[in-house]
Amino acid sequence: MWPLYAAGFTTAFGAHGVAASLGAHTGDAATSLLVLGGLLALYDGAEVVLKPLFGSLADRIGARPVLLGGLVAFVVASALYAVADSPGWLWAARLGQGAAASAFSPSASALVARLNPAARWGRAFGSYGFYKSLGYTFGPLLGGVLVWAGGLRLLFAVLAVLGAAVAVWAGLAVPVVPPLPKARQTVLDLARRLADPVFLAPTAALAAATAALSVGVGFLPVSGRAAGLGTVATGAAVSVLAGCAALVQPRAGRALDDGRLTTRTGLAAGLSLTAAGLAGATVPGLTGILLAAVLIGTGTGLITPLGFAALAANTPAERLGQTMGAAELGRELGDAGGPLLVAAVASPTTLTYGFAALAALIAAVATAALVRRRPPPVR
């Protein structure tokens, strides 16, 4: 399992470590907000398009080859810019990193389910989410230190070395998990399965959690500056958010496995806490920012392992890669849609109304999770 946790850390560190450092890059490739926005969108855009495809490929040929191939591609893409150091290669490297992560991220999630008995899925996904959250937490900090010490090329070189180490580790330690035989599936069969509430409910919860997390990381510092707080205080608040999410995930997974928490109740509670955190962000000053950070982090920490465990419990083993890829697509859409919604509402009004709009939307999802007639079976 440890190489899979390392793969989760790698994709998160690669996403946030570079993204947080691009704005400080002084080369010609990131001198305008438009170009910067394009560079930031490349990684997530590649994931939105390719994750379902690579998830299906993992079902067809096995998750391990797709995992290893994705990690090797991540190494090549990272090394491109570390060696070339030109604006054009930066675009190519960022696109390549996103495409590579699209391969090894859903494959790692599928292997987490395949390599653990159903009774330990909560713990397994909780631990996987914990190490992925560490990548999100420390990526901007470590990325900033590396860029300060040796520029953007050093950061990409470190990512190449990290990806190579994880690829070798996974090649040595992760066992071969052969693909399972499966019945032929038509496009209509796939659409029917993805429209089923047992897929839609946890995927919607995961998308809502990712939307709130993205909004918290992106907009809480804006609230802090408006309240006269310095970068240290706002940065600490964002770290509290990510830290709470990391700490809660393993505990939520253990509670699910031990029968102390059900999927339905846990998802509803996580969504409610997340909505309450966004509502708390409307309170002016440091109090509102810290309240939002703690509640959003705790809520998303509850949702993530329970959502993935519910998906694994309701998916045929031979379709795990496809399901995890589709669920990751939902998360990416939440990652992009949350900030867009808040920004669209806040532009003609204030950020307070933007937070309130997303809080209301997530509260509606929480209500639907409580009243739906077909909850996922509880293990």
KOLMIMI-868301 format. One record per residue (C-alpha): x negated, y negated, z. Coordinates in steps of 0.02 Angstrom, whole numbers, padded with zeros to 5 digits, always signed. Each point is the difference from the previous one (the first is absolute). Example, Ala and Ser with C-alpha at 12.3 -4.5 7.8 and 13.67 -1.06 7.14 Angstrom:
BEGIN
-00615+00225+00390-00069-00172-00033
This chain:
BEGIN
+00000+00000+00000-00141-00122+00036-00048-00029-00183+00185-00038-00035+00000-00128+00141-00159-00073-00075+00085-00010-00170+00145-00097+00078-00125-00119+00081-00091-00021-00166+00153-00054-00100+00053-00123+00136-00175-00070+00021-00020-00016-00188+00166-00090-00017-00015-00126+00142-00190-00014+00013-00017-00066-00177+00165-00096-00002-00046-00100+00155-00172-00042-00072+00048-00051-00177+00059-00172+00053-00170-00039+00074-00092+00061-00154-00082-00148-00085-00030+00076-00171+00095-00048-00156+00117+00149+00017+00096-00068+00149-00003-00188-00015+00185-00027-00030+00154+00059+00092+00072+00073-00160-00153+00108-00031-00008+00046+00184+00182+00053-00004-00034+00108-00152-00146+00086+00085+00103+00032+00156+00143+00072-00104-00109+00120-00100-00027+00125+00140+00183+00010+00054+00062-00010-00179-00100+00153-00049+00070+00093+00151+00180-00043-00043-00018+00071-00175-00112+00150+00032+00040+00073+00172+00155+00098-00056-00097+00067-00150-00148+00059+00102+00118+00072+00131+00082+00108-00133-00171+00050-00066-00048+00057+00175+00150+00117+00000-00050+00068-00170-00186+00034+00023-00021-00011+00190-00024-00148+00116-00184+00033+00036-00064-00029-00179+00101-00161-00013-00067-00056+00170-00181+00032-00051+00023-00074-00174+00077-00158+00074-00144-00020+00124-00130+00022-00138+00092-00128-00108+00001-00120+00149-00189+00019+00014-00024-00036-00186+00116-00151+00003-00084-00074+00154-00174+00028-00071+00048-00090-00161+00004-00171+00079-00141+00038+00122-00113+00030-00150+00070-00119-00131+00049-00152+00106+00100-00093-00132+00179-00069+00003+00061+00123-00132-00068+00149+00095+00082-00063+00160+00170+00013-00084-00042+00173-00067-00065+00058+00169+00154-00060+00093+00117+00083-00124-00102+00160+00009+00004+00000+00190+00190-00016-00001+00019+00140-00128-00117+00112+00100+00094-00033+00162+00160+00045-00093-00074+00174-00021-00076+00039+00168+00126-00087+00114+00157+00104-00041-00108+00156-00016-00066-00026+00176+00178-00021+00065+00054+00160-00087-00149+00094+00073+00042-00063+00174+00167+00088-00018-00068+00157-00085-00142+00028+00125+00108-00019+00156+00148+00101+00062+00166-00092+00003-00006-00006+00191-00155-00112-00010+00050-00117-00142+00038-00143+00120-00173+00010+00078-00085+00023-00168+00083-00148-00084-00021-00104+00158-00187+00032-00001-00012-00033-00187+00093-00164+00022-00111-00047+00147-00160+00011-00102+00081-00086-00148+00051-00141+00117-00180-00012+00059-00048-00033-00181+00128-00139-00012-00057-00071+00168-00188+00002-00024-00004-00020-00189+00011-00191-00002-00125-00015+00144-00131+00120-00068+00028-00062-00177-00031-00179+00056-00160+00050+00090-00065+00094-00153+00041-00144-00118-00085-00121+00119-00155+00111+00007-00018+00045-00182+00143-00064-00106+00143+00090-00083-00121+00123-00083-00053+00067+00169+00180+00031+00048+00032+00098-00159-00162+00097+00024+00054+00049+00177+00170+00054-00067-00088+00109-00131-00107+00082+00135+00152+00024+00113+00100+00079-00141-00144+00116-00045-00021+00055+00180+00185+00038+00018+00003+00092-00168-00145+00113+00052+00077+00028+00171+00169+00044-00075-00081+00114-00128-00086+00097+00140+00136+00000+00132+00171-00008-00081+00056+00175-00050+00072+00045-00169+00189-00015+00006+00068+00078-00160+00155-00075-00081+00161+00092+00038+00111+00072-00135+00150-00108-00034+00157+00001-00104+00008-00111-00154+00060-00174+00044+00089-00116-00120+00001-00189+00012+00179+00011+00063-00053+00121+00137-00138-00119+00054+00118-00149+00000+00128+00097+00101-00131+00051+00130-00071-00175+00016+00175-00072+00019+00042+00119+00143+00016-00086+00170-00128+00119+00076-00128-00082-00115+00070-00176-00010+00022-00028+00188-00180+00032+00057-00070-00082-00158+00105-00156+00030-00062-00003+00180-00181+00016-00058+00025-00139-00127+00078-00112+00132-00144+00033+00120-00129-00039-00133+00092-00159-00049+00002-00060+00180-00183+00044+00025-00050-00093-00157+00103-00151+00049-00073+00001+00176-00179+00007-00063+00029-00132-00133+00117-00125+00083-00031+00005+00187-00165-00095-00026+00101-00132-00094+00115-00018+00152-00153-00011+00110-00075-00142-00101+00166-00091+00003+00000+00014+00190-00176-00072+00009-00087+00165+00040-00175+00037-00062-00055+00142-00112-00066+00100+00147+00169+00001+00087+00098+00044-00157-00127+00132-00050+00015+00078+00172+00189+00005-00018-00013+00093-00165-00122+00121+00082+00128+00030+00138+00128+00045-00134-00114+00125-00086-00063+00068+00166+00176+00034+00065+00043+00090-00162-00156+00108+00014+00026+00045+00183+00185+00043-00013-00010+00118-00150-00085+00151+00084+00115-00017+00152+00155-00007-00109-00057+00154-00094-00028+00098+00160+00170-00052+00066+00081+00064-00159-00090+00168+00008+00042+00021+00185+00185-00034-00029+00000-00159+00104+00045-00103-00152+00109+00037-00151-00035-00063-00175+00165-00093-00011-00014-00086+00169-00185-00039-00023+00024-00079-00171+00147-00103+00061-00097-00057+00154-00153-00044-00105+00103-00100-00123+00089-00091+00142-00165-00045+00083-00070-00059-00167+00153-00109-00032-00012-00069+00177-00183-00042-00030+00042-00098-00157+00136-00090+00096-00129-00036+00136-00112-00080-00132+00129-00140-00012-00044-00054+00178-00124-00145-00011-00177+00011+00065-00113+00138+00063+00142+00086+00093+00095+00036-00160-00156+00058-00092-00052+00122+00136+00178+00063+00021+00012+00031-00186-00170+00086-00007+00039+00121+00142+00176+00044-00058-00041+00016-00186-00155+00103+00038+00095+00115+00119+00147+00019-00119-00105+00041-00152-00103+00119+00106+00158+00095+00041+00066+00004-00177-00155+00058-00095-00032+00175+00072+00185+00038+00021+00039-00053-00178-00134+00109-00076+00043+00147+00113+00183-00015-00053-00050+00000-00184-00109+00154+00024+00138+00091+00096+00126-00029-00140-00111+00034-00151-00038+00170-00077-00185+00037+00028-00030+00011-00188+00064-00180-00022-00095-00084+00143-00119-00097-00112+00141-00070-00105+00100-00051+00154-00149-00081+00087-00044-00094-00160+00178-00065-00017+00005-00049+00184-00166-00092-00018+00078-00093-00147+00140-00055+00117-00129-00063+00124-00092-00097-00134+00162-00082-00055+00032-00049+00181-00177-00066+00013+00032-00115-00147+00185-00035+00026-00008-00054+00183-00117-00147-00027+00092-00048-00160+00168-00005+00092-00070-00103+00144-00088-00119-00118+00155-00020-00110+00111-00043+00149-00130-00107+00087-00045-00106-00151+00160-00105-00004+00024+00010+00190-00129+00048+00132-00097+00156+00047+00121+00028+00144+00140+00038-00124-00116+00116-00097-00036+00103+00156+00185+00002+00043+00049+00061-00174-00117+00150+00008+00052+00035+00179+00183+00007-00054-00042+00116-00145-00097+00121+00111+00136-00006+00132+00124+00054-00135-00115+00146-00044-00006+00047+00186+00189-00002+00009+00012+00111-00154-00125+00121+00078+00113+00017+00153+00165+00024-00090-00048+00104-00151+00092+00163-00009-00142+00111-00056-00148-00026+00115-00158+00101-00036-00004+00163+00097-00093-00017+00165-00136+00128+00030
